[in-house]
Amino acid sequence: MSVLVYTELSKGKIKKSSLEAVNYGSRLAAQLNTTATAVINGDADVADLGKAGAKKVLRLKNDKLKTNDPLYLTAAVEQAAAAEGADIIIFVHDFTGKAVASRLAARLKAGMVAGVVDNPTISGGSFAVKKNVFSGKATAVYNINSAKKVISILASSFPIELKDNTAEVADFAVNLDNVNSPIKVKEVKQDTSELSLGDADIVVSAGRGLKGPENWGMIEELAKTLGAATACSRPVADMHWRPHHEHVGQTGVAIRPNLYFAIGISGAIQHLAGVNGSKTIVAINSDKEAPFFKSADYGIVGDAFEVVPKLIQALKTFKAQQ
């Protein structure tokens, strides 16, 4: 029995969240006296996967996988798991993990827990994992009793430890001849932002309080000054003010940065569910009754169009003095 970890690339590099998943998988494998194998869709320097604890790295090979179609990815990971004899398959709880992990669990008749936030407890045949419930207000413990197990971990829940280890790297040919997908991919667009949300230690996010996409310049300037990634609330993405990959919240990307700025966002429970793992939250809103102030570590009651430019100037002055 081995542990299989699905990993992803962002701008040609291994995602931070994928390194967390490999760390998680290697620690789990050590408890089970086995090894962790990482699978990756794409070509890149995979040395960090070995440093994170993978003993083997399989590069998935089939041109159809370039579309990131979840049906093709599900079949590819299933074949890799069979080849490795893996009974435990680990994903990150992101867009790909949500689309593929559940499909794979159904195909394997495996028990599945999504959004795991702690290392498993294995004792006397029991395999228990923890996840957040009630929009992060509580933690529940789930026991997976099935022979095969599928787990997705919540990003930024585990520290990354890189050691001086190397992994065996091999190509893995995937057969997708019998997979008929109804999805037709017209084009694949790459995120052109310098810093992805999942890898960012600081995130600057804004909502409808910005009044329109033409006012996003000050958000981008604040993010650039801080070396941060930009994000938005769901209504902003739905109105096409900002791209959907910047949407954070329960139905978007769940993030856990060290510092999260919420500017002009009221703080609906669905949004809070995706960001309340942030270590420090700063809310800026003209409405002193905005729900976000109850969850924020720091709050500024004021007009964003007055507060943010002053904040940018103060940060630039501070940095110039360093």
PLY file of the C-alpha trace (Angstrom):
ply
format ascii 1.0
element vertex 322
property float x
property float y
property float z
element edge 321
property int vertex1
property int vertex2
end_header
0.00 0.00 0.00
1.30 3.47 -0.87
0.08 7.07 -0.73
-0.55 9.00 -3.95
-0.57 12.82 -4.03
-1.92 14.84 -6.96
0.16 18.00 -7.47
-0.21 21.02 -9.73
1.83 23.74 -11.40
1.38 27.49 -11.45
3.39 29.50 -13.96
5.75 26.56 -14.47
6.44 26.02 -10.76
5.08 23.61 -8.18
2.24 25.23 -6.26
2.87 25.96 -2.59
-0.34 24.10 -1.73
0.93 21.03 -3.62
4.11 21.00 -1.55
1.91 21.08 1.55
-0.01 18.09 0.20
3.19 16.13 -0.46
4.42 16.92 3.07
1.09 15.71 4.40
1.26 12.57 2.27
4.83 11.76 3.28
4.01 12.08 6.99
0.98 9.84 6.51
3.07 7.33 4.55
5.64 7.23 7.35
2.90 6.32 9.84
1.86 3.47 7.55
5.45 2.30 6.89
5.15 3.03 3.18
6.12 5.80 0.75
4.45 8.73 -0.98
4.29 9.10 -4.76
3.48 12.45 -6.39
1.75 12.72 -9.75
1.91 15.87 -11.82
0.25 17.05 -15.00
2.79 19.16 -16.87
6.51 19.66 -17.30
8.54 21.54 -14.71
11.43 21.16 -12.29
10.02 18.68 -9.77
13.00 18.62 -7.40
10.95 20.27 -4.66
8.49 17.37 -4.69
11.34 15.11 -3.60
12.43 17.64 -0.98
8.85 17.72 0.31
8.92 13.95 0.87
7.87 12.19 -2.33
9.92 9.08 -3.09
8.67 8.94 -6.66
7.21 11.46 -9.11
5.05 10.36 -12.03
4.65 12.80 -14.93
1.25 12.17 -16.51
1.55 11.91 -20.29
-1.37 12.35 -22.66
-2.13 15.36 -24.84
-5.78 15.36 -23.72
-4.65 16.26 -20.21
-3.52 19.70 -21.41
-7.17 20.80 -21.31
-7.39 20.06 -17.54
-10.72 18.33 -18.19
-11.67 16.80 -14.80
-12.93 13.60 -16.43
-9.56 13.02 -18.08
-7.71 13.93 -14.89
-9.88 11.53 -12.87
-9.04 8.65 -15.21
-5.35 9.59 -15.16
-5.10 9.65 -11.36
-7.09 6.40 -11.13
-4.61 4.68 -13.46
-1.64 6.07 -11.53
-3.13 4.90 -8.23
-3.67 1.41 -9.65
-0.11 1.25 -10.95
1.30 2.31 -7.57
-1.07 0.18 -5.51
-2.17 3.31 -3.68
-5.09 2.99 -1.28
-4.89 6.62 -0.13
-5.07 9.47 -2.66
-4.55 13.07 -1.58
-5.57 16.31 -3.29
-5.57 19.98 -2.39
-9.07 21.31 -1.69
-9.04 23.72 -4.64
-10.85 23.90 -8.00
-9.13 20.78 -9.32
-9.47 18.90 -6.05
-13.20 19.65 -5.87
-13.74 18.52 -9.47
-11.56 15.40 -9.45
-11.44 14.01 -5.91
-15.19 13.35 -5.64
-15.32 11.70 -9.07
-12.36 9.51 -8.19
-13.88 8.52 -4.84
-17.07 7.43 -6.62
-15.12 5.35 -9.15
-13.04 3.68 -6.44
-15.95 3.31 -3.99
-13.71 5.13 -1.54
-14.59 7.08 1.56
-13.78 10.76 1.12
-13.28 13.79 3.36
-12.78 17.22 1.79
-11.02 20.18 3.40
-8.94 18.32 5.99
-7.08 20.64 8.40
-5.00 18.28 10.56
-2.85 15.18 10.29
-4.84 11.92 10.55
-5.10 9.91 13.73
-4.45 6.24 13.02
-5.03 3.77 15.81
-6.39 0.23 16.02
-7.78 0.25 12.50
-9.30 3.69 12.95
-8.43 6.40 10.41
-9.73 9.76 11.63
-9.31 13.21 10.10
-10.47 16.70 11.09
-12.18 19.35 9.00
-13.88 22.67 9.62
-17.68 22.75 9.66
-20.39 25.41 10.05
-18.37 27.88 7.95
-15.30 27.40 10.11
-17.06 27.89 13.44
-16.40 24.32 14.60
-14.23 21.28 13.86
-15.56 17.79 13.17
-13.73 14.46 13.26
-14.51 11.95 10.50
-13.52 8.30 10.57
-12.92 6.76 7.11
-13.67 3.04 7.22
-13.34 2.11 3.53
-10.33 0.23 2.18
-9.56 3.08 -0.23
-9.52 6.65 0.99
-9.60 10.01 -0.81
-8.62 13.15 1.10
-8.35 16.78 0.09
-6.50 19.15 2.39
-7.29 22.80 2.98
-4.45 24.96 1.66
-2.24 26.81 4.16
-3.26 24.44 6.95
0.12 22.71 7.15
3.70 24.03 7.29
6.03 23.19 4.41
9.23 21.36 5.27
11.79 20.84 2.51
14.66 18.47 3.22
17.67 17.31 1.24
15.83 14.42 -0.39
15.50 13.38 -4.02
12.73 11.52 -5.82
12.76 9.04 -8.68
11.09 10.73 -11.67
9.35 8.77 -14.41
6.89 9.43 -17.23
3.50 7.73 -16.87
1.55 7.13 -20.08
-2.18 7.56 -19.53
-4.74 5.74 -21.69
-7.81 7.92 -22.28
-9.20 6.14 -25.36
-12.27 4.93 -23.47
-12.98 8.25 -21.72
-15.73 10.21 -23.46
-16.01 13.71 -22.06
-18.95 15.99 -22.93
-16.79 19.00 -22.07
-15.44 20.95 -25.02
-12.53 23.22 -24.20
-12.31 26.17 -26.57
-9.23 27.75 -25.05
-7.10 27.71 -21.92
-6.12 31.09 -20.49
-3.29 31.39 -18.02
-3.51 33.64 -14.96
-1.13 36.51 -15.74
-0.94 37.90 -12.19
2.51 37.86 -10.64
1.38 36.10 -7.47
-1.30 33.41 -7.17
-3.80 33.52 -4.32
-2.80 30.14 -2.95
0.85 31.15 -2.62
0.33 34.67 -1.27
1.18 35.57 2.33
-0.72 38.86 1.94
-4.01 39.30 0.05
-5.79 42.58 -0.74
-9.46 41.98 -1.50
-12.30 44.33 -2.38
-16.05 44.21 -2.91
-18.95 46.21 -4.23
-17.91 49.16 -2.09
-15.44 49.99 -4.86
-18.49 50.96 -7.00
-17.02 49.80 -10.30
-14.06 48.10 -12.05
-12.61 51.49 -12.99
-11.70 52.05 -9.32
-9.59 48.94 -8.92
-6.35 50.79 -9.61
-5.89 51.73 -5.96
-6.46 48.10 -4.90
-3.77 46.93 -7.32
-1.44 49.70 -6.15
-1.92 48.72 -2.52
-1.26 45.08 -3.40
1.88 46.01 -5.32
3.14 48.13 -2.42
2.62 45.23 -0.01
3.83 42.50 -2.39
0.35 40.99 -2.17
-2.10 39.14 -4.39
-5.47 40.68 -5.28
-8.86 39.09 -4.66
-12.54 39.98 -4.69
-15.95 39.03 -3.34
-18.39 36.89 -5.32
-20.69 39.76 -6.48
-17.67 41.51 -7.97
-16.71 38.41 -9.96
-20.33 37.79 -10.99
-20.58 41.36 -12.33
-17.33 40.76 -14.26
-15.53 43.60 -12.54
-12.73 41.13 -11.76
-11.83 37.66 -13.12
-13.47 34.68 -11.42
-10.15 33.17 -10.34
-9.84 36.10 -7.87
-13.14 35.23 -6.15
-12.47 34.14 -2.55
-15.11 32.64 -0.29
-17.09 29.48 0.32
-17.91 29.07 -3.40
-14.59 30.46 -4.62
-11.00 30.02 -3.46
-10.44 29.32 0.24
-7.34 31.13 1.43
-5.39 31.35 4.70
-2.82 34.14 4.25
-0.88 35.80 7.05
-2.61 39.13 6.31
-5.97 39.71 4.59
-7.37 43.14 3.69
-11.14 43.27 3.13
-11.98 46.62 1.51
-15.60 47.54 0.86
-16.76 43.98 1.64
-19.69 43.62 4.05
-18.63 40.20 5.30
-21.39 37.76 4.37
-20.98 34.34 5.99
-20.20 32.73 2.60
-17.26 35.09 2.12
-16.02 34.67 5.68
-16.04 30.89 5.28
-13.29 31.18 2.68
-11.05 33.68 4.48
-11.57 33.22 8.23
-8.45 31.06 8.42
-6.35 34.17 7.75
-3.96 34.90 10.60
-4.75 38.64 10.61
-7.77 40.34 9.01
-8.04 44.09 8.38
-11.50 45.39 7.38
-12.08 48.80 5.79
-15.72 49.80 5.40
-17.82 52.96 5.67
-20.61 51.00 7.39
-19.73 50.63 11.06
-22.32 47.82 11.32
-20.68 45.72 8.58
-20.48 42.06 9.76
-16.78 41.89 8.82
-15.87 44.04 11.82
-16.96 41.21 14.13
-14.40 38.86 12.55
-11.61 41.34 11.82
-8.54 41.77 14.00
-8.36 45.43 12.97
-11.12 47.62 11.56
-11.17 51.03 9.92
-14.55 52.74 9.63
-14.19 55.08 6.70
-14.56 55.69 2.98
-12.22 53.36 1.08
-11.55 56.11 -1.46
-10.10 58.22 1.35
-8.53 55.52 3.51
-6.75 53.39 0.89
-4.76 56.22 -0.80
-3.59 57.40 2.64
-2.64 53.84 3.55
-0.65 53.46 0.33
1.19 56.72 0.95
1.98 55.75 4.54
3.34 52.38 3.43
5.49 53.95 0.73
6.88 56.46 3.25
7.60 53.66 5.71
9.36 51.55 3.07
11.46 54.51 1.93
12.79 54.89 5.47
13.95 51.27 5.68
0 1
1 2
2 3
3 4
4 5
5 6
6 7
7 8
8 9
9 10
10 11
11 12
12 13
13 14
14 15
15 16
16 17
17 18
18 19
19 20
20 21
21 22
22 23
23 24
24 25
25 26
26 27
27 28
28 29
29 30
30 31
31 32
32 33
33 34
34 35
35 36
36 37
37 38
38 39
39 40
40 41
41 42
42 43
43 44
44 45
45 46
46 47
47 48
48 49
49 50
50 51
51 52
52 53
53 54
54 55
55 56
56 57
57 58
58 59
59 60
60 61
61 62
62 63
63 64
64 65
65 66
66 67
67 68
68 69
69 70
70 71
71 72
72 73
73 74
74 75
75 76
76 77
77 78
78 79
79 80
80 81
81 82
82 83
83 84
84 85
85 86
86 87
87 88
88 89
89 90
90 91
91 92
92 93
93 94
94 95
95 96
96 97
97 98
98 99
99 100
100 101
101 102
102 103
103 104
104 105
105 106
106 107
107 108
108 109
109 110
110 111
111 112
112 113
113 114
114 115
115 116
116 117
117 118
118 119
119 120
120 121
121 122
122 123
123 124
124 125
125 126
126 127
127 128
128 129
129 130
130 131
131 132
132 133
133 134
134 135
135 136
136 137
137 138
138 139
139 140
140 141
141 142
142 143
143 144
144 145
145 146
146 147
147 148
148 149
149 150
150 151
151 152
152 153
153 154
154 155
155 156
156 157
157 158
158 159
159 160
160 161
161 162
162 163
163 164
164 165
165 166
166 167
167 168
168 169
169 170
170 171
171 172
172 173
173 174
174 175
175 176
176 177
177 178
178 179
179 180
180 181
181 182
182 183
183 184
184 185
185 186
186 187
187 188
188 189
189 190
190 191
191 192
192 193
193 194
194 195
195 196
196 197
197 198
198 199
199 200
200 201
201 202
202 203
203 204
204 205
205 206
206 207
207 208
208 209
209 210
210 211
211 212
212 213
213 214
214 215
215 216
216 217
217 218
218 219
219 220
220 221
221 222
222 223
223 224
224 225
225 226
226 227
227 228
228 229
229 230
230 231
231 232
232 233
233 234
234 235
235 236
236 237
237 238
238 239
239 240
240 241
241 242
242 243
243 244
244 245
245 246
246 247
247 248
248 249
249 250
250 251
251 252
252 253
253 254
254 255
255 256
256 257
257 258
258 259
259 260
260 261
261 262
262 263
263 264
264 265
265 266
266 267
267 268
268 269
269 270
270 271
271 272
272 273
273 274
274 275
275 276
276 277
277 278
278 279
279 280
280 281
281 282
282 283
283 284
284 285
285 286
286 287
287 288
288 289
289 290
290 291
291 292
292 293
293 294
294 295
295 296
296 297
297 298
298 299
299 300
300 301
301 302
302 303
303 304
304 305
305 306
306 307
307 308
308 309
309 310
310 311
311 312
312 313
313 314
314 315
315 316
316 317
317 318
318 319
319 320
320 321
